[in-house]
Every structure is written in structure tokens, then in C-alpha cells.
Amino acid sequence: MRNVSLKQLKAVQAIANQGKIVSAAKALALSAPAVTIQLRQLEEEIGLSLFDRTASGMRPTAAGLAFIDAAQVIEERLRLLEDQMDAIKGVRTGSLKLGVVSTAKYFAPRMMAAFMKEYPDIDMRLAIGNRAETIASLRNHDVDIALMGRPAKDVPVRASAFGDHPLVIIAPPEHPLAKERDISKERIAEEHFLIREAGSGTRISLEIFLSEVPGRIDDLGVEMGSNETIKQAVMAGLGIAFISAHTVASEVETGRLVILDVVGMPIRRQWFAVMRTDRAISPAMAAFHEFLMRKGAMYLPLFGKLYPEERVVSE
């Protein structure tokens, strides 16, 4: 095992990503025979096959998956080492891969811009996805830090809260309940809801909120793939929605949507910065985490302006 080289590990990663040796060779700027030799030497070294050769391409075996995971860890460690050397030199550089759930895209760019103004030499990249995609990015080491409302439970992570995340129920301004006060949970449960996909943070919270109404969560509503689609559908009068207040700040301020005054709402959650516990923290990660703890809440939409007589409810 001590004879395993970085080139061989990169070859294994490329084959896994591309599915074919020819494609992997092209991605590595090598010849196909060279990649084949690296793979064969590695398999001979460990005495196991790393890929099953199938009609649809190269599929990693259990041993192959272990090598792919090890290659990712080594790649991260080398990048961290580079960042640490820069930090020792006093250079405020490095790289940071930030993942955010789709709800956070309404404030993450402003947050990034402010951070990059303080640290102009840190190369920062942003990946936006739904909750499942963001958790998968953490699991696969594709992002360094993730911003989400509910920390992942099936990945070893540390989570730090950096700001409030209120959840509300929205409707078009002409909705019959738009001017009602103290709407009961039972009454709002009679409405037609537009909801996010199963597993999303807002949907989980809605299921919890309506769980006391018998039979209501058995048919929760019409599923839609994005907050933008849900907002447009609500404005068109297709139903009401349970959504992050941070996603509707503009529409509420301009009168295109209203927040319904439902008893027990808004539900107050928090935004978290999430990092894996089983990896070292690079200087760039530490700098961004410190920035979030110090200034993160400043870049969240001001909810009080939208809901001046707010009731605060904890989940």
C-alpha cells in the first residue's frame, strides 16, 4: 500500500467520475493505455479489483469506493496544507467551497460579497441545491461549509447558528384570509397548500406544524420544485404556501404577497453554518466561519418590517 501514488489515485477518481478509461484519460490529459497501466498496477498492488467492467462502463467495487474516498480525503488534506502554508507566510489566501440550500440563495451572494471584500485573495465558489443535494455535497466532500436551516443528521457535522430563520404562511393580497387576525391552525389547514419536495426543510416544518390536525399531512398539497415557482403560483391564486420569510421579503414589501396572521406563526428556526467534524478546518474556512458568527445576521432580510406584530414560536 505504501507504493500507491497520487497519480494512481487521480486515475481512480477520473475513471469513477467519467465511467470509461478513454474519457478518464482525456480528463487527465493522458493516453488511455497510461491510465490502464496505472489502474492495473494499483490493482496488482492491493490484490483486488477496483472496478467492475460492465457494458455501461466502469463501476467501482467496494474496494474502489474505499480508494475513491481516500483520494478525496488526501486531495482535501493537500489543499488544506497549501492554505496552512499560506497562512504561515502571512498570506490571506486560500479557497473555499460554499454550499447553500436553495432558500439561502436570497442572501448568500450578499454575504459572500461582503466576505470577499474583507478577504479579496480567497477564491470562493458557490453551489446551490435543495436540502438533499446540499447534504450529499457535504457527504461527498464537495463543499467545505454549508448553510442550511436543519443540520444534516446522517453526516458527521458541527453546526453553528448565525441568524434567525422565520417561517411563515403566504397568500395573495386578495385572499379571503389576508385581513383576518388570529387564524386558527384548524382553519388554515382547510386551505390548499403549495409545497416543496419531500425532505426539504420547509416541508418538514409544515408537517410538524399540521401534525396535530387529524389526517391533514396525509394529503399535504401540490408539490413544486422551487421557491420561485411556489411564489409565482401563490401570486396567481393557486393556493397558499408555508415558506421561509427570507424568500418573500421583496414580494411582501411590494404588496404582491401577504403574510397570513396564523396562531402559532411565525415559526422561528435558525440558519446554521455546517462543517464536517472528520476533516481539518482550513484558514479560509476558519475565516468565513468567524465572519458568519460576527456579521452573518446582518445580511439576512429584516423580518420585523414584514411582520411587525410578530409572535415568536420555537420548534
N, C-alpha and C positions, 0 to 999 in steps of 0.2 A: 504493500500500500504506500510505502514511502517513495516509490518511484512514480507515483501519479503526478502528472504535470498540469499546469494551468491550461495549456493548450488542449490537453485531452478533456479537461472539464468543460472548457468552452465548446469543444466539439460535441460533447454530450448535450449541453444546453441547446446548441443550434439544431441538432437533429430532433430533439424533443419539440422545439418551437416550430420547425419547418415541416417535420413529418417525413422528409426524404433527405437522403445523403446529398443528392445533387443540389437541392435547394439550400441545405445547410452549408455546403461548400461555397455556394455563391454568396451567402450572407457573411461568411468568414473570409471571403476573397482568397479561397484556396481551391485546389483541384479536388474533384470527387475522390480520386484514389488516395490523396493525402488524408482526407477525413476518414476514409475507410480504414486506412492503416492505423490512425490514432485510436479509432474505436476498437479495432481488433487487438491492438497491443494492450489496451486497458482491460478488455475482457479476459485476455490471457493472464494478465497480472492478477486479477481478482478471482479468476476461475468461475465466472458467472456471466450469463448473457445479460446485457443491459437493455436490449430492445428485442421485441418480437417482430419479425419481418412479416408483415401482412400485406394483402392485396391493396389495402387502403393506405399503406405507409408504415413507418416505423413507430411502434408503440412501446413506451417504457415498461419494463418489467418492474417488479418490486425493488430489485437491486438498482435499476435505472432511476427510479424515483428517488431512492436514497442518495444517489450521486447528484441528481439534479438539485435536491435540497441542499446538499453540502456545497455545491458550486455556487448557489445563491448566497449562502452564508459567507463563503470565502470572498465573493465579489463585494458584498457589503462591508466586510471587515477591511478589505484593501481600500475601499473608498473612505471608510472611517479613518484609517491610518493616514491617508493623504490629507484629510481635513485636520487631523490632530497635528501633523507636521506643520501645516499652515498656521495653526493656532500657536504652536510653539515659536514659530517665526514672527508672530505678532500680526499675521495677515488675516484680515477678517473676510476670508473667502470660504468656499465650500459649495455644496449642492444640497438641495432639499426637495424631496418629492412629497407634495401635499395632496392628500385625497380628501374630498368633501362629499357628503351626501347631497343630493340634488337640492334639498331645501336650503342648504348653506350657500348655494351659488349666488344668492341675492346679496350677500355681504362679503363673501370670501375674497373677491377681487379687490375691494377697497382695503381690506385687511392686509392682503399681500402687497399692495402698492405702498402702504404705509411702512410695512416691514422692510421692503426693498429700498425705501428711501433712507432708512437707518443703516441698512447693510447692502449697499449697492453692488458689492462684489460676490454676493451669494447667489448662485444660479438656482432659481426656484421654478418648479414645474407643478402644474395643477391638473388633477384628474377628478372629474365629476361623475358620479354614478348614483344609483339608488343604494339603499342600505345594504342589500345583499352583495352588490358589486364592490362597495367600499370595504366591507368586511373581507371579501375574497382578496382584495388588493393587500390588505394587512396580512392575511394568512400567507399570501404568496410573496411577501416582502417587496411588493411593487410600489408601496408608498412608505415614507418614513413616519409621517404623522397623519392622522385622520381627524376630521372634525365631524362630529355626529351628536345626535340627541340621546341615543341609548348606546353605551359602550357594548362592544361585542362580548358575548359570553363564552363562545366556543374557541376563542383565540386568547392566548396569554397576554393581557394588556394591562397597562396602567392608565388611568383616566383622570384628568384634571379639569374641573369645571372652570369656565372663564366668562360665563354670562348667562342671563336668563333666556328661556325659550318658551314663550307663552303660546298655547294652542287655543284656537277659537273656532266658532261656527259662523260661516259667512253665508250671505244671501244677496240677491239683487235688491236694489233700493225699493222696488215696488212690491216686494214680497209681503204677504199679509202679516207676518210676524215682525216686520222690520221696525215697527214703532212700539211693539209690545215690551213690557217690562216683566222681569222675573218669570220667564218662560220655564215651565217645569220640564224635567227630564222625560217624563212620560209624553208630554205634548210634542217635544222636539223629535222624539222617537217615531212619531207618526209621519214625519216628513220623508221625502225621497232624497237619499244621500248619494253623492258622487264621491267615490273613494279611491285611494291608491291601491297598488298591488299588495297581495298578501305578504306579510313580513316587514312592510315599511313601518317606520317609527310612528307616523301619524295614525296609520290604521290600527296598530296595536293599542295605542292610547284610546282611540274611538271604541274599540271592542271592550276595553276596560270600563270606559265611561258608560256604555249602554248595557253592560253585562247584567245590571240589576233589573232591566226591563225584560220580562219573560219572552223568549223566542225572538227577540229583536236581532241578535247578532247572527241568527241562522240565515237571514237574508239581508245582509248589511246594506247593499246598494249596488250601483253600477260602477264597475271598476274602470279606471282610466290611468294611462301610463305616466302622466306627468302633472306637476302642479299647474303649469301653464294651461294645459288642456282643461283641467278642473276649473280654473278661474274663468276661462272663456265660456265653459258650459254653464257655470253658475250665472254669469252675466247674461247669458242667453235665455235664462229661465228654466233650465233643465233640471234643477234641483238645488239643494244646499250642500255645503261641504264642511268638514272638520279639517282644519288646516293650520299650519304654522302662521302666526301673525306676521312673522318677518317676510313671508312670501306675498302678502297682500297689502303692505304698507302704502304703496303708490296708489292702488285702486281704491282703498278706503279714503285716503286723503283727497282724491279727486271725485269721490262720490259715486264711483262705478260699482262699488260693493259696500255692504254694511256688515258690521259685526252684530250678531244677534245677542240679546241680553238673556242668556240662559243661566238658570240657577246652577251653581257648581262650576261655572266657567268664568274666566279662562282657566285652563289647567296649566299650572306653572311647572315647566321642566327646565332643564339646563343644557347648555351646549358644553361639550367635552372635547378636549384635545386628547387623542388616544394614541399611545405608542406601545409597541410590543415590549414585554418585560424580558424577553430572552435575547435581546440584542443591545449592544452598547449604544450610548447616546453620543452622536457626533456634535462637534461645536455648533454647527449650523442648526441642528435640532434643538440643542440647548438654548441657543439664541432666540429661535422662534417661540419656543415654549415660554421662555421668560417674557418675551414681548406679549404673548397672549395673556399671561397672568397679570401683566402690568396695564395693557391697553386694549385687550381684546374686546371688552364690553363696550368700548367707545364706538366701535364700528357696527354695532347691532342697531337696527331701526328702533326709534324711540316709540315704544308701545304705548306709553301713557297718553300720547297725543291722540291715539286712535281709540282708546278705551278709557276715558278719564275717570269713570267711576268703577275702576277695576276691583273685582274680588280676586284675591289670590288663593289658589287652591293647589295643594301639593298632592302628587300621585302617591 
